[in-house]
Amino acid sequence: MPRPRSLTTDQLASAALAVTDRAGLAGLSMRTVAGELGMSTMGLYRYVADRDELERLVVDHVFDTVATGPPPADLPWEDRVTDVVVRVRDAFAAHPAVVALTLVHRHQSPGVLRWGETLLAVLTDAGFADRQRLVAVRALFSYLVGALQLEHLGPLAGPGTEALAHLPPNEFPYTADNARLARSLGPDEEFTEGLRLLLRGMIEP
């Protein structure tokens, strides 16, 4: 199989992301990415060491589309945090399989680090510091990753919600009622309202 004379990091990342979008994380490998690029697997080793490096390229590629500048300074701190968090949700909307990789590579990905720095700056400006800021940023990151995975792997519009809505009301009255209500809640509302509840629970510094 002919090999391109040279490949850029962007080309490698784009190919790895295309494979991930199409086949999920289980389909991401040196072989599949090499096939996407029209080259041999051994040829790909000239550019990346292993699958782990491919994963980092994918995470960086998606995070490169996330704006990292500060949100408007005249907004309330809750709205500024929401702005920063929603940027990531928007970027990952078309790449749900990549969400799990952010947990594995968050310490090495420049894109994750830049986004985290922006979020920490907003929290610091709002008066969060030390332990309070640490807990706040971890809680926000946990919510973001968890909400994205739920949205794509267990959406409220899925068959699971429908099954819960038809549980025997004498045994599961709250669960059945909750599921019936969930059918009318869209993913955008679910995300923003959940984030609002989390922010409301944070003690304003």
Salt bridges, closest charged atoms under 4 A:
ASP10 OD1 - HIS61 ND1 3.51
ASP21 OD2 - HIS95 ND1 2.79
GLU36 OE1 - ARG22 NH2 2.68
ASP52 OD2 - ARG56 NH1 2.60
ASP52 OD1 - HIS105 NE2 3.85
GLU55 OE2 - ARG51 NE 2.78
GLU55 OE1 - HIS105 NE2 2.68
ASP64 OD1 - ARG114 NH2 3.02
ASP83 OD2 - ARG87 NH2 2.73
ASP125 OD2 - ARG80 NH1 3.81
GLU151 OE2 - ARG89 NH2 3.14
GLU162 OE2 - HIS166 ND1 3.77
GLU162 OE2 - ARG183 NH1 3.04
ASP177 OD1 - ARG180 NH2 3.94
ASP188 OD1 - ARG89 NH2 2.95
